[in-house]
Amino acid sequence: MSFLYISKIWRITPMDDIKIRKAVVDDIKTIVLLLQKLDMFNYPDIDGETALRRVLNNNNAIWLVAVKDAGVVGSVRGCWDGSRAIVHQLAIDKKYHHQGIGKLLVDSIIQEFARLNIPTVSVTTTEKNRAFFEKRGFSKTEVFLMLKSLDT
Ligand SMILES: CC(C)(COP(=O)(O)OP(=O)(O)OC[C@H]1O[C@@H](n2cnc3c(N)ncnc32)[C@H](O)[C@@H]1OP(=O)(O)O)[C@@H](O)C(=O)NCCC(=O)NCCS
């Protein structure tokens, strides 16, 4: 039997060999490597080690990792502004795809937001993963993401 660790409460999960816990500084290098392997490391200024250290120190950010076989195999981040919450950058090691880990991480971060009494949560994703998030209860909206670089 394994346990899900969220917000200092241990909960039993249906998956015996996977633990979900909050990310710590020692996870950063592994996560950067994971993002690189998945071709999700397009903006080092945003997702590099320095930025990820800032995430860990941000009280409005939630960052969970999945641990299996004694190593971090997945990660998800999210943040809220006191009203709206958003989930982004879900990433699972390819070796561990289709084992229910993505599902467990998304459900876990939603549970964290629910605990904060936030009424809705959004996710940034691509068409390729739309069906995955629909299975988790998300539906597509008319709103989409626009990006502006703040480089001088
Ligand atoms: C998308 C991703 C997170 C899925 O993780 P995973 O651990 O393999 O997914 P799970 O095993 O938890 O799958 C849960 C369910 O979604 C389905 N699913 C998994 N990937 C899917 C996809 N890309 N499209 C549609 N359904 C998908 C599974 O079949 C499963 O269905 P079931 O509950 O009916 O059995 C993973 O493929 C990944 O990390 N991809 C690269 C990064 C990425 O694209 N991230 C998402 C954008 S932020």
Ligand as a Chemical Component Dictionary entry (heavy atoms), coordinates in Angstrom:
data_LIG
# 
_chem_comp.id                   LIG 
_chem_comp.type                 NON-POLYMER 
_chem_comp.pdbx_formal_charge   0 
_chem_comp.three_letter_code    LIG 
# 
loop_
_chem_comp_atom.comp_id 
_chem_comp_atom.atom_id 
_chem_comp_atom.alt_atom_id 
_chem_comp_atom.type_symbol 
_chem_comp_atom.charge 
_chem_comp_atom.model_Cartn_x 
_chem_comp_atom.model_Cartn_y 
_chem_comp_atom.model_Cartn_z 
_chem_comp_atom.pdbx_ordinal 
LIG C1  C1  C 0 0.062  13.684 -21.718 1  
LIG C2  C2  C 0 0.756  12.915 -20.613 2  
LIG C3  C3  C 0 0.949  13.853 -19.415 3  
LIG C4  C4  C 0 -0.104 11.712 -20.195 4  
LIG O1  O1  O 0 0.502  11.096 -19.073 5  
LIG P1  P1  P 0 0.315  9.535  -18.770 6  
LIG O2  O2  O 0 0.861  9.281  -17.417 7  
LIG O3  O3  O 0 0.856  8.742  -19.882 8  
LIG O4  O4  O 0 -1.275 9.415  -18.784 9  
LIG P2  P2  P 0 -2.164 8.389  -17.913 10 
LIG O5  O5  O 0 -1.544 7.027  -17.986 11 
LIG O6  O6  O 0 -2.411 8.946  -16.563 12 
LIG O7  O7  O 0 -3.505 8.401  -18.744 13 
LIG C5  C5  C 0 -4.769 8.699  -18.178 14 
LIG C6  C6  C 0 -5.821 8.480  -19.234 15 
LIG O8  O8  O 0 -5.599 9.377  -20.351 16 
LIG C7  C7  C 0 -5.342 8.638  -21.556 17 
LIG N1  N1  N 0 -4.272 9.365  -22.263 18 
LIG C8  C8  C 0 -2.966 9.417  -21.977 19 
LIG N2  N2  N 0 -2.332 10.239 -22.841 20 
LIG C9  C9  C 0 -3.276 10.716 -23.679 21 
LIG C10 C10 C 0 -3.263 11.615 -24.788 22 
LIG N3  N3  N 0 -2.143 12.223 -25.203 23 
LIG N4  N4  N 0 -4.429 11.857 -25.424 24 
LIG C11 C11 C 0 -5.571 11.267 -25.010 25 
LIG N5  N5  N 0 -5.664 10.417 -23.954 26 
LIG C12 C12 C 0 -4.520 10.145 -23.309 27 
LIG C13 C13 C 0 -4.935 7.256  -21.106 28 
LIG O9  O9  O 0 -5.226 6.291  -22.084 29 
LIG C14 C14 C 0 -5.791 7.078  -19.842 30 
LIG O10 O10 O 0 -7.122 6.770  -20.211 31 
LIG P3  P3  P 0 -8.061 5.862  -19.237 32 
LIG O11 O11 O 0 -8.175 6.584  -17.912 33 
LIG O12 O12 O 0 -9.353 5.785  -19.984 34 
LIG O13 O13 O 0 -7.354 4.552  -19.103 35 
LIG C15 C15 C 0 2.127  12.363 -21.084 36 
LIG O14 O14 O 0 1.944  11.699 -22.313 37 
LIG C16 C16 C 0 3.221  13.422 -21.251 38 
LIG O15 O15 O 0 3.947  13.750 -20.311 39 
LIG N6  N6  N 0 3.385  13.931 -22.473 40 
LIG C17 C17 C 0 4.435  14.902 -22.807 41 
LIG C18 C18 C 0 4.196  16.230 -22.175 42 
LIG C19 C19 C 0 2.847  16.819 -22.486 43 
LIG O16 O16 O 0 2.408  16.812 -23.630 44 
LIG N7  N7  N 0 2.186  17.351 -21.424 45 
LIG C20 C20 C 0 0.825  17.863 -21.487 46 
LIG C21 C21 C 0 0.744  19.276 -21.885 47 
LIG S1  S1  S 0 1.011  20.415 -20.580 48 
# 
loop_
_chem_comp_bond.comp_id 
_chem_comp_bond.atom_id_1 
_chem_comp_bond.atom_id_2 
_chem_comp_bond.value_order 
_chem_comp_bond.pdbx_ordinal 
LIG C1  C2  SING 1  
LIG C2  C3  SING 2  
LIG C2  C4  SING 3  
LIG C2  C15 SING 4  
LIG C4  O1  SING 5  
LIG O1  P1  SING 6  
LIG P1  O2  DOUB 7  
LIG P1  O3  SING 8  
LIG P1  O4  SING 9  
LIG O4  P2  SING 10 
LIG P2  O5  DOUB 11 
LIG P2  O6  SING 12 
LIG P2  O7  SING 13 
LIG O7  C5  SING 14 
LIG C5  C6  SING 15 
LIG C6  O8  SING 16 
LIG C6  C14 SING 17 
LIG O8  C7  SING 18 
LIG C7  N1  SING 19 
LIG C7  C13 SING 20 
LIG N1  C8  SING 21 
LIG N1  C12 SING 22 
LIG C8  N2  DOUB 23 
LIG N2  C9  SING 24 
LIG C9  C10 SING 25 
LIG C9  C12 DOUB 26 
LIG C10 N3  SING 27 
LIG C10 N4  DOUB 28 
LIG N4  C11 SING 29 
LIG C11 N5  DOUB 30 
LIG N5  C12 SING 31 
LIG C13 O9  SING 32 
LIG C13 C14 SING 33 
LIG C14 O10 SING 34 
LIG O10 P3  SING 35 
LIG P3  O11 DOUB 36 
LIG P3  O12 SING 37 
LIG P3  O13 SING 38 
LIG C15 O14 SING 39 
LIG C15 C16 SING 40 
LIG C16 O15 DOUB 41 
LIG C16 N6  SING 42 
LIG N6  C17 SING 43 
LIG C17 C18 SING 44 
LIG C18 C19 SING 45 
LIG C19 O16 DOUB 46 
LIG C19 N7  SING 47 
LIG N7  C20 SING 48 
LIG C20 C21 SING 49 
LIG C21 S1  SING 50 
# 
